[in-house]
Amino acid sequence: MSRSTMVAVLSAVFLFAAPSAHGDLQKDLRRTYTGKILSLRVPNNLDVLHFDTSGKGTRPSNGEPWTTCSLFKVKKIDVSFAQIVIEGDRKAVALNPDPVKKLLLVELNRPVHVTIDLPPSVHTLGDLKLLLLRIFSPGDLIARMTSAWRSEVDLDRDFAEASRTAPDGRVGELAPNRPVYVGEALPTPPMAIYKPVPNLPKKARKGKSAGSCRVRMVVNEQGFPEIIEVLEQVREGLDNQVLAAVSQWRFKPAQRENLPVAAMLIVDVKLSAE
C-alpha cells in the first residue's frame, strides 16, 4: 500500500481557524487553507463550481456521495474581482483493511476550480465564517465515515456465507437509514455503465504487475460508489490508482420492489500487463 495515500490520523477537515483581526484577506486565506482538505457540504462531481453570495451552488448536484465527490486539497487560493478563487485537487476517502490506519485518502488526479462570490460586507476572514459554513462541512473524517456506513453482518467472513445469513439480503445501512443489500441477491443488481481503468505508471504495466485487485463497494441509489475498500492489495503504489478508478465508476442502480436501492458488490479490477 502506498504510504503517500494513507492517512493515519484524519482527525480534521480543516475549515475555520481563528481569524485575524486585521490584515489582508487573501493573505489570511492562503495561510489558513493552502494545503488543507476542504469538503463540499453538497457534494458535486463537476470540476468547475461556482457559489453565489448566499453560498448556494449555481450548478446542481445529482445526489453524489461526499466520500467520492466532496473532498479536495487546496493548491492555490486568491481573492479577485469580488470573488474567492480556489484551485485544488480532487480526493476520495476509502476504507482501509489496516485496523490501525482505518481510512485512505485517495488521489483522483483531477483538478477542481471553485469560485465564491463575496458579499460587499466581507473584509476579513471572520466576516467569511458563515458563508464558508454554508459551502463546506467541517469535521473529523473518521467520525463521518463511521456514521456514514454500518455493516449488519460480519463482512470478514466469506462474502457468500455472510450474505446467506443476512435477512432479506440486507447487509448494512448507509446514512440516513438507507438499507444496503447484497447485489447478487437482488432481482435487478447494479449494472456498470462507465468503468474507467486504473491509470497505471509505465513501469507497472509490464509483466509482473499483471493480475487483479479485489475491491468491495457499496453502490448507492443514484448509481455512485459511496463506500469503497480494497480487500486484496496489489503491489506497492497501485492501490491508489485502483481506488481512484473505481470511485469514478457509474452504475444503473439496483432495484428492489421496483425501487432503486443501495447494493454491495465485490469486484475484481484487472491490471493488465502490456
N, C-alpha and C positions, 0 to 999 in steps of 0.2 A: 504494500500500500504506500502510495507517495506521501512522504512526510509533509510536503508543502500543502496538501489538501486536507490534512487532519486538523481538527480544532479540538484541543484538549479541554479548554475551558471557554465555551461560548456563553459567557456569563452576561453579555450585554450586546444589544444592538444599539450603538451609540447614537444618541439623539440630542439631548439637551444638557450641555454643560452649563455651569454658571456663567451668565452673560457678563460681558464687560460693561461697566457703567459708561465708559467713554470709548472713543476710538473709531476707527474706520470699520464699517460693516463688512466689507469684503475681506479685510484682514482677519476679523474675528471669525467669519465663516470658514475661511481657509484653515485657520489654526484649529478650529473645533472639529471640522468634518473631513478634511483631506486624509485619505487612507482608512476612513471608518466605513462600517457597514450600515446602510440605511435599508429600511423595509417599508415598502408602499403599504399604506393602510388598505387600499383597494388594489389588489394585485392586478397587473396588466402585462400581457406578453409583448406588447408593442415596444419597439426600441426607441421611438420618439414620442415623448409625453409632454403635455402642457397642462398646467393648473392655473385657474384664474385667481383673482384676488381673494376669493372666499375659500380657496383650497379645493375647489371642485375640478375634477379632471374633465378636459374638453373632448377626450376620446373615450368611448365607452369600454368597459370591461366586459368580458364574456364568461365570467364565473371562474376565472383561473385560480388555482390554489396559491397560497402565499409561499409554500415550500419550494416551488419551482419557478414562480413568476413574480416575485416580490422583492427579492434581495439584490442589492448591488453595492459594489465598493466604489467610493468616491475617488476619482483620479484628479479632477480639477473642478474648481468652483469659482465663479465670477459674478459680479453684480454689474449689469449694464442695461441702459435703456429701461429702467424701472422693472427689471427682471433679475431673478437669480437664475443662473445657467449652470447646470451640473453635468459634467461628463463622468461616466462611470463604466464599470464592467459588471455584467450580469453574473449572479451567483445562484446556486440552488443549495438546499440543505437536504442531506440524506442520512438515513440511519446507518450506523457503523456496527458490524458484528463484534468489534472490540469492546468488551464491557467497561474498560477504563475510558476510552475516547468514544463516547456514545454517538457523536454526530460527525459528519463530514461536511465541510463547506466546499462545494463543487464549483470549479471554474468553468463557466459556459463558453468562454471565448466569444462573447457577444457584447458589443458596446451598447450603452444606453445614454440617451440625451434627454435631460429633464429641464424644462423651463417653468418658472413660477413667477406669475405677475405679482408685483409688490404694491400693496396699498400705499397711498400717499403718506399715511401716518407712520410708516415703518422707517426708522432711522438707526436702530440698534438691534443687536441680536435678541435682547429682551423683548423688543416690540414684535419679533417674529414668532415667539413661542407658540401662541395659539394657532397661527396659520400653519406652522410646521406640524403641530399635533393633528391637524385635520388631514394632512397628507401622509405622514409617516407614523408607524407604530413603534413605540419603544418597547423594550422588554428582553428578557432572558430567552435565548433561542431554545435552550434545553427545556425550559418550562413550557414554552409554546408548543414544542413538538410533543411533549408528554401529554398536554391537554388536547392536541390535535388528533391523536390516534391511540386507540386502546384495543389490544387483541383480547379475545374472549376464549381462545383455545391456546394450547401450548404449541407455538409455532416452531419450537426447537425440535419437535418430533417430526417424523416423516410427514410430509405435507398431505399425502393422500390419507394417511391414518387420522391426522388432525381434522381433516375436512369431513371424514365419515362420522366423527363424534360431534360435529357441530350441529346444533338444532336448526333445521331448515336450511342447512348450508351456510349459516351465518358464522363468521369467524371473528368479527370485531366491529368497531364503531369509529367513525370519523366525527369530529365536532362539526356542528352541534347536533348530536343524536341522529347521525346518518348510518344506518346499518351497512356492513360490508359483507358480501357473500363470496363463496368460492366461485371463481369464474366458470370452471368446468361443470359445476353443478347447476348452473342456470340454464333455462331453456334457450336464452339468447345471450351467449357470453360476449365480452367485448371483442371488437374486431379492429385490428390495427389498420389505419388508413394512411398513416405517414410514419415512416421508420428510418430516420437518418442513421447512418452507420457511424461508429466511432472514428474520430479524426486522429488516426494513429501517426506518430512520428515515423520517418522513413526507416530508421533502424529497427523499429518494432514491427514492421510489415514483412520481415524476412523470416524464412524457415522456422526458427524456434518459437516464434510468437504466435504461430497458428494455434487455433483452439477456440474455446468459448468461455464466456463469463456468465455465471448464473446470477440473476437479479430477481428479487421479489418486489412487486409493485402493487399498489392499490390505485386502480383507475377510477376516478370519480364519475359522477352522474353527467358531467359535461364532456367526458372523454379525455380528461387531462390526467397524467400520472400525478398523484398527490403525495404518496408515500413511496420512496424507493430505498432499496437496501441491497448491497452486494452480499450474496450468500457464499459464493465460491470465488475467492480472489484470484486475480491473474498476476502477471509479472509486475514488479515494482514500477510505478508510474503510469500504468494503464487503467487502473480502476477509475480515476477521474474522467478519462476520456469515455469510458463505457457509461458512467453515470450521467455525464453531460449529454451524451446522445440519447439515452432512454428518457431523460427528463423532458426531451422535446418531442417524443413520440406522441401521436394523436390517435384516438380510437373512436369508433362508433360505440357509444356506451352500451353496457349490458342492460338487459331488460328482465324484469320480474313482474308478472301480472300486468303486462303491458305498460309498465312504468320504468323509466331509467333508474338504475341503481348502481352503487359503487361495488366493484368486484376486485378480488385479489387474484393475481396471476404470478406464475413463476416463468421467466423467460430465459432462454439461453442465447446470449448475444454472440454471434460468430465473429471471431477475429481472424480474418482470412490472411494467409501469407501470399506474397507475390512470388 
